[in-house]
Amino acid sequence: MAFKVLPAPSGKHRRPRRAALRTGTTLAGVAVLTAAGTFGATAATALSTPADAAPQAIEDIAFARAVDASDNLTDSLAAQAAAQHKAADETKRKAAEAKRKADEAKRLAEAAAKKAAAEAKAKAERIAEREAQARAARDEERRKLNSFVLPVDSGIGTGYKVPGSMWSSGYHTGVDFTASTGTPVHAVGAGTVVTAGFDSAYGNNVVIRHNDGIYTLCAHMSSLSVSVGQTVTTGEQIGLSGATGNVTGPHVHFEARTTAEYGSDIDPEAYLRSHGVSI
């Protein structure tokens, strides 16, 4: 390809033109070095400019095209940077969201564990309380079964085995507790009523078989509060004191026996003391 060379102007304009030419050439070279691939095409295009184009115009066209290519490259790089920033921001947002969800899951798990622990503790405490109440009830039941009391809260008038002709056996088979008519009479211990009724000598009387196999009798009562077959607890009222049967006045006759029948008597005071009763 041939270039048409224009005559160089004379006089003072000659050096500035060369300087301008060098300046333009330098700028074009910088543009080419900055974007080699793209600018190479631009330079080739500039070289293909018609031969009759002025050198200054050639330089201007090349420079303009280099600037456009540089702007396009800058825009492309800026777009890539923006996309990278956007992707980084999205990654950061997703990481923050994942962390938030993980923290929330951890908080919920800790709350659930704390609630479960509290419920387990409360349940264990309720079970322990019920067991303690059950033990207390059993202990109280055993206490009632094994504890004994006096038939009436009073002293003894006539003691055990005091001799006398007034008794068919020749001696007193029990002890007499002083009590006015109408005084409540209590079962000395837990057991089952085997006799509840009137007997000519004992009047209104109650015989109870206790859990240790010993029988006790309370006699001469004015009225009875229990019936045969009934179970009673320690201290439960079985009747009211009186003066029925073979007596000289109101009192409570109390006996301890190895059987329910007359003649199997044992020392009633010793029996009560053996069960912790103070007389």
C-alpha angles and dihedrals in degrees: 000000000000125000122212109230115212119215112263114246117248132231128025096343094066100081096042090051090053089047090050089047091050090046092051091046091050092051091049090050092051090051091050092049091048095055106018101177099041095037092049089064089047092052091049089052090049091052090053091060111127114274093241092062116113116251090238091053090049091053092048094050092048092048093048092050091047090051091049091050090048091050091050091049091047091050090049092049091046090051090050091049091048091050090049091049090049091049090048091049090049091049090049091048092049091048091050091048091048090050091048091051091046091050091048091049090049091049092049091047092050091047091049091048091048091049092047091049091049092048091047090050092048090048092049090049091050091049091047090049092050091048091049090050091048091050091048090050091049091047091050090048091050089047090052091046093049101032124088136197137190116274089235130008098248144089131277121262107181117023133216121291095006103161122238143141093236090076119071092221090053093245140055108274094199143006129276119227114203112241135150119234113285097029111142113252118209136203105255091217142358118286148105127295111241098168129030118160149062126317122179095235099031097035112202105004141166127208118197127191107215128210092258091059096254121124126219129196132203115190146180092042121161092220140002129229101189139055137214114286094023118131117225135192130223110288096011113146113251100173148315126283120250145139105270121142126014102350142126094213144345116305140120117260110206127191137177117209140178089221135022091255131091115262098042094091125147131186104294095196092053090048093053092046090052086061095050099264116144114219 
